[in-house]
Amino acid sequence: MKKQTQFTILENTSLTASVYRMVLRGDTSAITAPGQFVNIALDGKFLRRPISVCDYDASTLTLIYKVVGSGTAQLSAMGGGTLDILTGLGNGYDISAAGDAPVLIGGGVGVPPMYRLAKDLTAMGKTVSVILGFNTGSEIFLREEFEALGCKVIVTTADGSVGLRGFVTDALKDMDYSYFYACGPEPMLKAVYKASKTPGQMSFEERMGCGFGACMGCSCKTLTGYKRICKDGPVMKKEEIQWED
């Protein structure tokens, strides 16, 4: 159930040189699962900007986003005001499949939706491990927040400046886990697909037009036919994904 709502900006602060946390007040009742996203209208921009949900409660919404173009740069400059936001978009993660000891894998801006997922799984009594992948130490964010939830956190950096040198799959290969959840760039997801030892779910990042399934602009091929990332996804099960060579 999607809903169009006006949200008031309460906070918009930088976490790293290019990553920002925005906290907003508004109606979050359409958000029902970790891994869903919102679509934000910006003045002067024809298309809305899709941003994954990091956390929410009955009246506040937390988004963490990276400045990658003019739209997110415009968003990062907002010190207050209101935003027109479509909420309740996407299917989100199915937490019933987690088993006792799930591992959550986030790469770069794929990290934020892992936070709410970890929060829900720890509340269910699960033993949650989290692998966070970044290029370098200066890009790391949310590490302390995951640790505060009681998660075992492993950080990997491509340059070895913090944590384990390498990629998320280098941490994954030596772990025991019941199920995996992942979000990040497609090369990372493909590597996790090949390296994982259990079933799991992956959230795909994709450019979108409408954000709710009308335009078909974000369709991808699966073993059961074409699916729309924005409506049928962004979360897909490992067993349904068909990678293009």
C-alpha positions in Angstrom: 0.0 0.0 0.0 1.7 3.2 -1.1 0.9 6.5 0.4 1.8 10.1 -0.7 2.6 12.2 2.4 4.2 15.5 3.4 7.2 15.0 5.7 8.9 17.7 7.8 12.7 17.6 7.9 14.0 17.3 11.5 17.6 16.6 10.8 19.9 16.4 7.8 23.5 15.8 8.8 26.6 14.4 7.1 28.0 11.0 8.3 30.9 11.0 5.8 32.1 13.3 3.1 29.3 12.1 0.8 26.8 10.3 3.0 24.0 12.0 4.9 21.3 11.0 7.4 17.9 12.7 7.2 15.3 12.3 9.9 11.7 13.4 9.0 8.4 13.6 10.8 5.3 12.3 9.1 2.9 9.4 8.5 4.9 6.1 8.2 1.9 3.8 8.4 2.4 2.5 4.8 5.9 1.2 5.7 5.5 -2.4 6.8 8.8 -4.3 6.2 12.6 -3.7 6.4 14.0 -3.2 2.9 11.2 -1.0 1.5 12.0 2.3 0.0 10.5 5.8 -0.4 10.4 8.1 -3.5 11.1 11.8 -2.9 9.9 14.7 -5.0 12.3 17.5 -5.4 11.7 21.0 -6.8 12.7 21.3 -10.4 13.3 17.6 -10.9 10.9 15.6 -13.1 11.6 12.2 -11.5 11.4 11.4 -7.9 14.5 10.0 -6.1 14.2 6.5 -4.6 15.9 6.2 -1.2 15.9 3.0 1.0 14.4 3.2 4.5 17.0 3.0 7.2 14.6 3.1 10.2 11.2 4.3 11.2 8.7 4.5 14.0 5.1 5.7 14.2 5.9 9.3 13.4 9.5 9.5 12.2 11.4 8.2 9.2 15.2 7.9 8.9 16.9 7.9 5.5 20.6 7.6 4.8 21.7 8.5 1.3 24.8 9.2 -0.8 25.3 12.4 -2.9 25.8 11.0 -6.4 24.1 13.6 -8.6 22.2 16.9 -8.7 19.1 15.5 -7.0 20.8 14.1 -3.9 23.1 17.2 -3.8 19.9 19.3 -3.6 18.6 17.0 -0.9 21.8 17.3 1.1 21.5 21.2 1.1 18.1 21.2 2.8 18.3 22.4 6.3 14.6 22.2 7.0 11.2 22.5 5.2 8.9 19.7 3.9 9.2 17.0 1.3 6.5 15.2 -0.7 7.3 11.5 -0.3 5.7 8.3 -1.6 6.0 5.6 1.2 5.4 1.9 1.4 7.1 1.1 -1.9 8.7 -2.3 -2.6 8.2 -5.7 -1.1 10.9 -5.6 1.7 12.7 -8.5 3.3 10.9 -11.7 4.5 12.2 -12.0 8.1 10.4 -15.4 8.7 13.1 -17.2 6.6 16.0 -16.1 8.8 16.7 -19.1 10.9 18.5 -18.7 14.2 21.8 -17.1 13.0 21.3 -14.9 9.9 24.1 -12.8 8.4 23.3 -9.4 6.9 25.6 -8.1 4.2 25.7 -4.4 3.2 28.0 -2.7 0.7 28.2 1.1 0.6 24.8 2.7 0.4 23.4 -0.9 0.6 24.1 -0.7 4.4 21.2 1.5 5.5 18.3 -1.0 5.0 20.3 -3.6 6.9 19.9 -1.5 10.0 16.1 -1.9 10.4 16.4 -5.5 9.3 19.0 -6.1 12.1 16.8 -4.3 14.6 13.8 -6.5 13.7 15.8 -9.7 13.8 17.5 -9.0 17.1 14.1 -8.2 18.6 13.0 -11.7 17.5 15.9 -13.2 19.5 18.0 -14.0 16.5 21.8 -14.1 16.7 22.7 -11.6 14.0 26.0 -11.1 12.3 26.6 -8.1 10.0 29.2 -7.7 7.3 29.8 -4.1 6.2 31.8 -3.4 3.0 33.4 -0.1 2.1 36.3 1.0 -0.2 38.2 2.8 2.6 37.9 3.7 6.3 36.7 7.2 5.7 33.5 5.8 4.1 32.4 3.8 7.1 29.1 4.6 8.8 26.6 2.9 11.1 29.1 0.5 12.6 28.5 1.6 16.1 24.7 1.6 15.6 24.8 -2.1 14.6 27.1 -2.9 17.5 24.6 -1.1 19.9 21.9 -3.6 18.7 24.1 -6.5 19.9 25.1 -7.6 16.4 28.5 -9.1 15.6 29.9 -6.6 13.1 32.7 -7.3 10.6 34.0 -4.4 8.5 35.8 -5.0 5.3 37.6 -2.3 3.3 39.0 -2.8 -0.2 42.2 -0.9 0.8 42.6 -2.6 4.2 42.6 0.7 6.1 40.1 -0.6 8.6 39.0 -4.1 9.4 39.5 -7.0 7.0 41.2 -6.2 3.8 39.1 -7.2 0.8 35.5 -7.6 0.1 32.4 -8.8 1.9 32.8 -12.3 0.4 36.2 -12.6 2.1 34.4 -12.3 5.5 31.5 -14.5 4.4 33.6 -17.5 3.4 34.6 -18.4 6.9 31.3 -17.8 8.6 28.6 -20.2 9.8 25.1 -18.8 9.3 21.5 -20.0 8.8 20.5 -17.5 6.0 21.7 -14.4 4.4 20.3 -11.0 3.5 22.2 -8.6 1.2 22.0 -5.2 -0.3 24.6 -3.4 -2.4 25.9 -2.8 -5.9 25.2 -5.6 -8.4 28.8 -6.9 -8.7 28.7 -7.4 -4.9 25.4 -9.2 -5.0 26.6 -11.5 -7.8 29.7 -12.3 -5.8 27.6 -13.0 -2.7 25.3 -15.2 -4.8 28.3 -17.4 -5.8 29.9 -17.4 -2.4 26.9 -18.0 -0.1 26.3 -21.4 1.4 22.6 -21.0 2.2 19.4 -19.6 0.6 19.0 -15.8 1.0 17.5 -12.6 -0.2 19.1 -9.7 -2.2 17.9 -6.2 -2.6 18.7 -4.6 -6.0 19.6 -1.0 -6.6 18.1 0.3 -9.9 17.3 3.6 -11.5 13.5 4.0 -11.5 10.9 6.1 -13.2 7.6 5.9 -11.3 8.7 3.7 -8.3 5.4 1.7 -8.1 5.3 -0.5 -11.2 3.5 1.5 -13.8 6.3 2.4 -16.2 8.1 -0.9 -16.4 11.4 1.0 -16.6 13.2 -1.1 -14.0 12.3 -4.6 -15.2 14.8 -7.4 -14.8 14.9 -11.0 -15.9 14.3 -13.8 -13.4 13.8 -17.6 -13.6 10.1 -17.0 -13.5 10.0 -14.2 -16.1 10.5 -10.4 -16.0 9.9 -8.6 -12.7 9.8 -5.0 -11.7 12.5 -4.0 -9.2 10.3 -1.3 -7.7 7.1 -3.3 -7.2 8.0 -7.1 -7.4 11.3 -6.2 -5.7 13.6 -4.6 -4.8 14.1 -7.8 -2.7 14.5 -11.1 -4.6 15.2 -14.6 -3.4 18.5 -16.1 -4.3 16.9 -19.0 -6.1 14.9 -16.9 -8.5 17.7 -14.6 -9.7 19.0 -15.1 -13.2 22.3 -13.3 -13.9 23.1 -11.9 -17.3 26.6 -12.9 -18.5 
